[in-house]
Amino acid sequence: MLDLIIVRHGQSVADIEGRMEGRANFPLTDLGKEQAEKLAYWLKQKETFDYIISSPLKRASETAQIIGRVCSKEITYDVRLMEWNNGLIAGLLKSEANEKYPIPKGGRKYFQRIFEGESLIDFRARAEEFTAELLDKYAIAKEDRRIVIITHGGTINMIIHSFLNMPIKNNITVSSGDTGVHVLRIKREDRIIVSLNVNKHLE
């Protein structure tokens, strides 16, 4: 059995400044660090896991470092866990981005790259590769494995879509709050959603 414990990072500076984040490398706020601490102690009490894989972007890596310190777990960084590459709009105020780079009439096609960044196909392919490699490595292992993955809201959606073998073009979105926890399980041939966007640790 393989459990993927997928976590969105804590609150970032971009969240409170109303900025387009994506690949913009903003750190956690003080509240974000507090959220990560609460999550870390909750994981230590409630969950056993083997190690942590994290996006290298600051908001995720800082969250991972806090969890790693509290739970005494190793961290591996993987660039495939970074958020959607939103090109020229990364770091802009949302109002500024909407003015300078408005969404095309009728929406953006899933094969069109976003302002010198990634298309939806590019993004999904990156998540698909990460997920497939992880499942191939651990899903049929004799020993049960539990892995914590620290990443971003968009990437979490792409991993869930990949895990469930959903088409690239779909209208399914899973919400992820600050340090929200999602658990996906592979048990023999079954792909199971155990829980989505759990935030009991913040109560």
C-alpha positions in Angstrom: 0.0 0.0 0.0 1.2 3.5 -0.8 -0.2 6.7 0.8 0.5 10.1 -0.6 -0.1 12.8 2.0 -0.2 15.9 -0.2 0.0 19.3 1.5 -0.4 22.8 0.3 2.1 25.3 1.7 1.2 27.8 4.4 0.1 31.4 3.8 2.7 33.3 1.7 3.4 37.0 1.3 1.8 37.0 -2.1 -1.4 35.7 -0.6 -1.8 38.8 1.6 -0.5 41.2 -1.0 -3.0 40.0 -3.7 -0.3 38.9 -6.2 -0.3 36.4 -8.9 2.1 33.8 -7.5 2.9 30.8 -9.7 6.7 30.8 -10.1 7.2 34.0 -8.1 9.3 33.0 -5.1 7.6 34.6 -2.1 8.3 33.3 1.4 5.8 32.4 4.1 4.2 35.0 6.3 4.5 34.7 10.1 1.0 33.2 10.0 2.2 30.8 7.3 5.0 29.6 9.5 2.6 29.2 12.4 0.3 27.1 10.2 3.2 24.9 9.2 4.2 24.4 12.8 0.7 23.4 13.8 0.6 21.0 10.8 4.0 19.6 11.7 2.9 18.7 15.3 -0.4 17.3 14.1 1.4 15.1 11.6 3.8 14.0 14.3 0.8 12.9 16.5 -1.6 11.6 13.9 0.4 10.3 11.0 3.4 8.1 10.4 5.4 8.7 7.2 8.7 7.8 5.7 10.0 11.1 4.2 9.1 14.4 2.6 9.3 15.5 -1.1 8.9 19.2 -1.6 8.7 21.9 -4.3 11.8 24.0 -4.1 9.9 27.3 -4.1 10.3 29.2 -0.8 6.7 29.0 0.4 6.7 25.2 0.0 10.3 24.5 1.0 9.9 26.6 4.2 6.8 24.6 5.1 8.7 21.3 4.4 11.6 22.4 6.5 9.4 23.1 9.5 7.7 19.7 9.2 11.1 18.0 8.6 12.5 19.6 11.8 9.5 18.7 14.0 9.1 15.2 12.6 12.8 14.4 12.1 12.3 13.5 8.5 14.5 13.9 5.4 13.4 16.2 2.6 14.0 15.7 -1.1 13.3 18.6 -3.5 11.7 18.0 -6.9 11.3 20.8 -9.5 8.3 19.0 -10.9 6.3 20.0 -7.8 6.6 23.7 -8.5 3.5 25.7 -9.2 2.2 26.4 -12.7 4.7 28.5 -14.7 2.6 31.6 -15.3 5.3 33.4 -17.1 5.2 37.2 -17.3 2.4 37.6 -14.7 4.3 35.9 -11.9 4.6 38.4 -9.0 2.3 41.0 -10.4 -0.6 42.4 -8.4 -3.8 40.6 -9.6 -5.3 43.9 -10.7 -2.2 44.7 -12.7 -2.1 41.2 -14.3 -5.7 41.5 -15.3 -5.1 44.9 -16.9 -1.8 44.0 -18.7 -2.5 40.4 -19.6 -6.3 39.8 -19.7 -7.6 36.3 -20.3 -8.6 36.0 -24.0 -12.2 36.1 -24.9 -13.6 32.6 -24.6 -10.8 31.6 -22.3 -7.4 30.2 -22.9 -7.1 26.9 -24.8 -5.5 24.0 -22.8 -2.7 23.8 -25.4 -1.8 27.5 -25.3 1.1 28.6 -23.1 0.3 31.2 -20.6 2.4 34.4 -21.2 5.7 32.7 -22.0 5.0 30.1 -19.3 3.4 26.6 -19.5 0.3 25.4 -21.2 -2.2 23.2 -19.3 -0.8 20.3 -21.2 2.8 21.1 -20.1 1.6 21.4 -16.5 -0.3 18.1 -16.5 2.6 16.3 -18.2 5.0 17.4 -15.4 2.6 16.3 -12.7 1.9 13.0 -14.6 5.6 12.2 -14.8 6.1 12.9 -11.1 3.1 10.8 -10.1 3.8 7.9 -12.5 7.4 7.7 -11.4 6.4 7.6 -7.7 3.7 5.0 -8.2 6.0 2.8 -10.2 8.7 3.0 -7.5 6.5 2.3 -4.5 3.0 1.1 -5.3 4.0 -2.5 -5.7 6.7 -2.5 -3.0 6.3 -5.3 -0.3 6.4 -2.7 2.5 3.7 -0.1 3.0 4.9 3.4 2.3 3.6 6.8 3.3 5.1 9.9 1.7 4.4 13.6 2.5 4.4 15.9 -0.5 4.6 19.7 0.0 3.5 21.6 -3.1 1.0 24.2 -4.4 -2.7 24.4 -5.1 -2.5 24.1 -8.9 0.0 21.2 -8.7 -2.2 19.4 -6.2 -5.0 19.5 -8.7 -2.8 18.2 -11.5 -1.5 15.3 -9.2 -5.1 14.4 -8.3 -6.2 14.5 -11.9 -3.2 12.2 -12.8 -3.9 9.9 -9.9 -7.5 9.4 -11.1 -6.6 9.1 -14.8 -8.8 12.1 -15.6 -8.6 13.8 -19.1 -6.5 16.9 -19.4 -9.5 19.0 -20.3 -12.0 18.7 -17.4 -13.9 21.0 -15.0 -12.9 19.4 -11.7 -11.1 21.6 -9.2 -10.1 20.5 -5.6 -9.8 23.4 -3.1 -6.7 23.6 -1.0 -6.5 25.9 2.0 -3.3 27.0 3.7 -1.6 23.7 4.8 -4.6 21.8 3.6 -3.9 18.0 3.6 -5.1 15.5 1.0 -4.5 11.8 1.3 -4.4 9.5 -1.8 -4.0 5.7 -1.5 -2.9 2.9 -3.8 -4.0 -0.5 -2.5 -3.4 -3.3 -4.9 -5.2 -2.1 -8.1 -7.4 0.4 -6.3 -6.8 4.2 -6.3 -8.5 5.6 -3.3 -9.2 9.2 -2.2 -9.0 8.9 1.6 -9.5 12.6 2.4 -9.3 16.1 0.8 -8.3 19.5 2.2 -8.2 18.5 5.8 -7.3 21.4 8.1 -8.2 20.2 11.6 -4.7 21.1 12.8 -5.6 24.8 12.4 -8.6 24.6 14.7 
